[in-house]
Amino acid sequence: MMSLATSPGVAKIDGRRQRSERTRLTIIQAYLELLRRHGVMPTAAQIAEEAGYSTRSIFERFADLDALSLATADYAIAQGQAEAVARDVDGDRPTRIRSHVETRAFACEKWLPLWRIITSQDQIDDLKMRVVLVRLANIERMKLMYTPELATLPEAPRDQLLIGLAVLTSFESWDQMRFCHGLSPEAAQAVWRAAIDRMLP
């Protein structure tokens, strides 16, 4: 007797759901690729062309471009967290600083175009929340990377230092170094390493 899980009707529904999810992911990736290439919010028509679908396919899966931006932010946050696993947490001070800076620089270089878009749309409450979560995650990672130095400080100075380090290693800081001051990724990382070393006790 054929079970419900293996019936043709259920398999058909599951296959349709998987195709729809693949289409959704392709649209998100097309949106990201256009952001990286051009640095401005793409139109629905541009996203559809890049993804190889119709604009109707986009709006069947996303209510509007704000909803697409939100879904893309969630996708990027998940990807960024997977890529930003803390490494060398037991290393000496220079090793930990270098490891943290390399990881952070990689994230900023990869996701800066999207960050510019979602922070320019911060009137959307859900996007505001994503921005806060990303910033808090950066602080939590630094608590792990710089445990020995932070442990020497009372609570208030420690919190102040973490806020300062978070501002220093923000997307906005990376944006200024790379595109205002024209630093290469390597030179920008050197600035961060030196500044972090001076700021840590």
N, C-alpha and C positions, 0 to 999 in steps of 0.2 A: 504494500500500500504506500503510495507516494505521500511523504510528509509535507506539511505546509511550507517548510523552509526550502524544500527542493522542488516545489511545484513551479510550472512554467510561468504562472502569473507573478509569483513573488520574485523569481529570477529576473523577469522583465522589468519589474518596478526597481529592483536593486540596480540593474544595469543602467536604467534611465537616470537614477539618482547619481550613480558614479560618473556618468557622462556629463550631467549637469554640474557636478562638483569640479570636474576637469575643466569645463568651460569657464566656470567662475575663477578658477586659479589662473587659467590662461589670460583672462581679462585683467586680473590683478597684476600679473607679471608684465603684460603689455603696458599697463599704466606706469609701472615702475621704470620700464625701459625707456619710455618717452620722457619721463621726468629726468632720468640720468642723461639722456641725449640732449634735451633742450632746456631743462631747468625751469620750465614754466608748466602750469597746469594744462594738461592736454584737453582737447575737446572730446566729446563722445564719439564723433566721427573718426578722429585720429586714433583713439583707443580701439575702435572697432576694426579699422583698417590694419593696425598693428597686430591685433589678435587674430585676424582672419575671420571675424564674425560680423554680423549686422549690428547696427545700433540697437535694434529691437532686442537682440540677445543680451546686450548689456542691461537694458532696463527691465528685462524679465527677471534678472537676478539681483539688481540693485535699484532701489527706489529712485535714486538720483546720484549725481556725482559726489555729493557729500557722503552718501552711504558707501559709495565705492572708496572714497578717501578713508573712511573709518575702517572698512574691511581691510584695506591695504595697510593701514597703521597696525592693526591687529596681527596681520601676517608678518609685517616687518619686525614687530616686537618679539614675536615667537622665534623668528629666524635670528634676530640679534641676540636674544638670550642664549640660544643654542650655540652661537658662535663665540660668545663672550664668557665662556667658562673660565673662572679664575685659575691661572697656572702659576707655578713657582711660588706658592704662598709660603713655603718654608725656606725659600732662598734667602741670601743675604740682601741687604738693603738695595744695592745697585741692581741686582737681578730682579727683585720684586718691582722696582720702579720701571725698569725696562719692559718687563712683561706686561705690567698694567698699561703703560703708555702704548705699546704695540697693539694690544687688544682694543684699547679705546680709539686709537687712530684708525684702525681698520674699520671699526663701526662707523666713525664719523665720515670717513671717506666714502664708504659704501652707501650710507643712508642719509647723508646730508641733503640731497635734492628732495627727498620725501619730507624730511624734517622742516625744511623751509615752507613747504606747502601746508603741512598740518599746523604749524605755529602761526601761519598767516590766516588760518581759518579758526582761530581759537575762540571765536564766538560760539562755536558748536560745543556744547557742554561735554559730550562724549569724547571729543578730541582733546579738550582741556584735560580731562582725566587721564588720557593716554600719555600726554606730555608729562604730567606730574609723575606717573608711574615710571616712565623712562628715567626721569631725573632722580627719583628715589632709588631705583635699581643701581644707578651709578654710585650713589653714596654707599649702599650696602656692599658693593664690590670693593670699594676703597676701605671700608671697615675690615674686610677680610685680608686685603693685600697689605695694609699698614698696621696690623694689630700690635706689633711690638712698640711702635712709635706712639700710637694713640693711647696705649695703656699707661704711658707715663704722664698723661694729662688728666686734670679734673674734668668733670662732665661738661661744664660750660665752655671752657677753652677748646675741648675736643670737638664739641658740636660746631663751634665757630670755625675751627680749622677744616672740618669736613665740608661745610658750606663753601668756604673759600676754595678748596680743592675741586669741589663740584663745578663751581663757576669757571675755574681755570681749565678744566677738562671737558667743558660743554661743547655741544655742536656749534654754538655761536662763536666760541673761542677758536675752534678749528676753522670755521668759515672765515674769520678775520685773518688768521695767519695765512691761509691758503690763497684767498681771493682778494684780500685787501692789501696785505703785505707781500704777496707773491712768493711765499716760502714753498719749497718742495715738501713732500710728505716727510722726508728724512729730517730736513731742517726744522720743521714744525715739531716733530717728535723730540728733537734735541732741546727745543725751547721748553717743552713740557717737562722733560726729565730734569733739567736744571732747576726749574721753578719749584717742582715738587720736592726736590732734594733740599732746597733752601727753606721751604715752608715746614717740612716735617721736623719735629724736635729731635 
